[in-house]
Amino acid sequence: MAVRSRSRMRASVANAGGLSLNVQGTGWFRGRNWPFHVGLWLAMIVILFPMAYAALVATQTNAEVFRFQLTPGTGLSTHFDQVWNDRNLGRFMWNSTVQAVLVTAAKTVLSLLAGLAFVYFRFRGKWIVFFFVLITLMMPTEVMILALFRFVSDLGWKDSMAGLVVPFAASATGAFLFRQHFANLPRDLAEASQIDGASPLQFLFRILIPLSWNAIGALAVIQFVFVWNMYLWPVLIISDQEQQVIQVGLQGLQGIDTGLTFGPLMLAALLASIPPTLVFIALQKPFMSGFALGADK
């Protein structure tokens, strides 16, 4: 009787309101959705396999790597001492962290100001200026690298943090992102702030920024990872190894022990991935929401 009553209850719930619901098979691998779950698991395994294999190789000597050993090796402590102490990987990571934080902060502030100007200010040639901002989106850094090098050299910023940060302090991507974001906000906000006597900066800090944390988080993650992965510009502008960044430091690890050793390289690559991963975890929610900025406007 109890079994029949439960079955009737399920049927009544499923058919309530003329709806037909499949209340059975709510597990991951039941019902019609099991192929999607299997596909997600396979995709996750494929994505995580290189990192797992790098973590395995980081513990092995070259002899253990060439034997295709599938268990952790005996060289982890030696590899860590080589990359962290002998090759000063911690210093490289610190330099990259300082550079990435400064560039990300500068790009975010300037992008917010640019978006404010393009949406809420009226001045001659506004659309011409915005057009040139869009043009710079099509110009990779490599196209401007020679002009930037001469400019920074003339200012005497070689071998300095200013030479690493200032040329990349502005972002056309950020200006375009905040311009589009602010344009989707209700115009009544600006009119109400003007009636209350708020200045443009007060309007920015009290109204626009609290409504823009998703866009700020998305831009911060993208720019931090972009700066963290920079290689060509630091190689050109920095000659002092004590001031170099992480990507250049990783390239220098190929010559440990007068040859290519895979363990230290994999260990250094894993250590170098920690700061961007922490930034993504901290800003994951606004970063993911930043891709759907116009959904709730």
N, C-alpha and C positions, 0 to 999 in steps of 0.2 A: 504494500500500500504506500509506503514511504517513497519507494522508487517511482511509482506511478504519479504520485502527487508532485514530485520534483520534476518529472517529465512534462506534466501539464503546465506547471509554473513556467518552465523554460519556453514552452510553445506559446503560452499567452503573452509572455514578455516579448518574444520574437515577433509575434504578429500584431502587437498593439499598435493602433493607429494605422493599420493597413500596411505596415512595413514588414518586409521579409528579411530577417537578419540571420546570419549564420553564426549561432552562438557556440557551435562546436568547433573544435580545432583552433583554440586560441593560442596554442603553443607556437614557438618560432618556426618549427618545421612542419606545421599542419596547415591545412587549408590551401587556398590558392596562392598565398604569398611566399611559400617555401622556396621557389626558384630565386626570388629576389634576395632572400636571406643567405642562400648558398652563394649567390654571386657576390654579395657584400663580404662574406667571409673569405672567399677566394681573393677578392681584390685587396682585402686587408693583409692577407698572407703575402701576396706579391709585393705590396708596398713595404711591409715590415721586414721582408727577407734580407734586402741589402744591409739594413742597419744591424740586424741580428748577426749576419755573417761578418760585418765589420767588427762588431763587439767580440766575436769569436777569434778573429784574426789578430785583434789587438792584444790578446793574451799569448800568442804563439810566436815562436822564433821562426826564422825563414825555413829551417829544416822541417819544422812541424807543419808549416804552411804547405810546402811542396809535397809532403806526405798525405795531404788532404785529410788531416786529422780533424775529426768532428767533435772532439772534446776540448775543453779549455787547456791552454798550454802553460808553460812555465816562465814566460818572459814578461808578465804584466808589470811587475815591480821595476824591472830593468828598463822597460820601455817608458814607464812614467818618469823615472829619473832622467832619462835621456831627453824627453820632450819638454818636461817642466823645468828642470834645473839646468841641464847642459845647453839646451836650445832656447831657453827663456820664453816658453810659450805663454806663460802667465802674463808677462809684460806685453806681448803682442795682443793678447785678448783684452787687457786693460786699455791699451791705446785704441783698439777698435771700438770698445764700449764707449769711451769718452767721445770719440768721433761720431759714432752713431747716435748717441743721445743728443749731442749738440746740434747735429744736422737735422735730426727729427724734430727737435724743439723749434729750431729756427724755421724750418719749412712749414710746420703747423701754424706758427704765429703769423708768418708772412702770407700764408694761404688764406687764413681767416680774414686778414685785413684786405687782401685782394678780392676775395669773395664779397666782403662788405662793400667795397668801392664799386665793383661791377654791377651790383644789384641795387644798392640803395643811394648811390651818388649819381648826380648828373654832371657831366663835364664833356667838353668838346673832344671828339676823337675817341670816345669810350669804346666803340665797336671796332675801331681800327686797332687800338691797343689790345683788345681781347682777341682780335684776329691774329696778331703777332704772337700772343701767348699760345694760341692753338698751333701756330706754325712751329714753335719750339718743341711741341710734343713729337713732331716728326723728325727731329734732329737728334740722333744719338750722341752720347758724350764723345765718342771717338771722332766725330766730325769737328767738334770744337776743341779737341784736346791740345792742339798746337797753340791756338790763340789763348787758351786758359793758361798754358805753361808759360808763355811769354808774359802774360799779365801778372801772374803770381811772382815770377822771377823779378820783374821790374819793381814790384812792391817789396821785395826782400822777404817774402814769406816761405821760401824754400826751407825744408827741414823744420817746419813748425806746424802746430795744430791749426793755426789760422789758414795755412795753405791747404789743409785737408778739408776744412769746414766751410770757409767763406764761399768758394766757387759753387758749392752745392746747397747754399742756404735757402735758395728760392726754388719753388717747384711749380711748373706749369700744370702738372697733373693735379696738385693740391688746389691751385687757383681755380681750375675748371671744376673740380669736385665740389668745392664750397660755393662756387657761383651757381651751379645747378641745384645744390641743396637749399641755399637761401632763396632762390627763385621759386621753389616749391612751397615755401612757408607762406602763410596768409599775410597779405599786405596790411591787414588791420593792425598787426603787431607794431609795425613802424609808425603808423599814424597815431596809435595810442601812446607810444613812447614820446613822440613829438609833442603831443598835447600835455603830457605830464612833465615836459621840460627836460627830458633825458638827452644827454649828449650822444653822439654816435658811438663813442667808446663805452659809455654806460649801457646803451642799447645792445652792443656786442657782448659785453661781459654778463649782463643780467638777463638778457632775453635769448640771444642767438646761441651762445655757447652752451647753456643748459639744454637747449633743444638739438644740439649737434654732437653729442658725445659719441654717437654711433659713427658718424663721419670722421671725427677726430681719431677714434680708435682704429678704424680701417686704415686711414692715412698713416698713422704712427707705425702700425705693424709693417705695412708695405715699405715705407721709407727706411725703417730700421734694418730690415732684411736686405734692402738694396744697398745701403751703405756698408753693412757688415760684409757683403760679398764683393766689395770693390777691390780690384787688383791693379788695373792699368795705371790709374792716377796715382796711387801711393808709390808705385814703383818709379814713376817719373819724378815726383816732387820730393820724395824722402830718400836721402842717401845714408842717413844715420840709422843703423840697424836697431838702436835702442828706441827709436821712435816709429818703427815700422808697425804695420797692422797685421791682423791674423792671417789673411790670405797670402801675403808675402811670406810670413813665417812658415805656413804650411808648405809652400813651394820649396823653402830651404831645407825641409826635413827629408828631401829625397836623397841627400848625400850623407846620411848617417852611416858610420862604419865603412866609409869609402865605397858604398854601394847602395842599391835600393833595398831597403828593409821595409817590409809591409806592416809589421806590427806597430812600430812607432807612428807610421803614417795613419793607420786606421785609428789608433788611440787619440792622436791629435785631432783628427777629423771629428771624432765623437765628442771630445772636449769642446771643440770650436762650435759645435751645434747646440750647446747648452744655453748660452745667452739668448739667441733668437727663439729657441723653444720656450724659455721662460717668459719672454715678452709676448709670444703668441698665446700662451696659457693665461697670462694676466689680462690680456685684452681680447680674449676669444669671443666673449659675448658681444661687445661693440663691433668687433671686426666682422663677425658673421651678420650682424644686423645691418652693418653698413652697406651690404650688397642689396638691401631691399629698402633703401631710403625713401623711395617714392610710393611704397606700398600702402602706407597709412596716411598719406597726405591728402 
